[in-house]
């Protein structure tokens, strides 16, 4: 059975800016997201951003409404990603934002970000280097903590 990962809006935007959708779609895992993430992507379209909803991601509705507590601490997308993972018994979420990542970890989920998706692509032999994708992200205005990025690139042998 293929690993399942619940995606948040931020990593989808990052992968789009990295022009890495084709690569992510070839990974040996299944990606899904809650309707709240899809809504965030569509609201971006309404203000002029391109739609960043790749064909390889499945939208799965939540079984229960978001708890008010979760929505206070996190944005609706992050809260819904965590809730969907728990409801569907999916162990891994893809969240780039610190607050969302910490919340996911606090309930026992594994967290991978957009850089982790690139790392998985390299480890599966789909790409030979992550640096060109990171460069595209940075050129498009995405910011990664310098220490995190240096550690990630070193771990990837780059």
Buried (B, 14 or more C-beta within 10 A) or exposed (E): EEEBBBBBBBBBBBBBBBEBBEBBBEBEBBBBBBBBBBBBBEEBEEEEEEEBBBEBBEBBEBEEEBEEEBBEEBBBBBBBBBBBBBBBEBBBBBBBBEEBBEBBBEEEBBBBBBBBBBBBBBEEEBBEEBEBBBEBBBEEEBEBEEEEBEEBBEEBEE
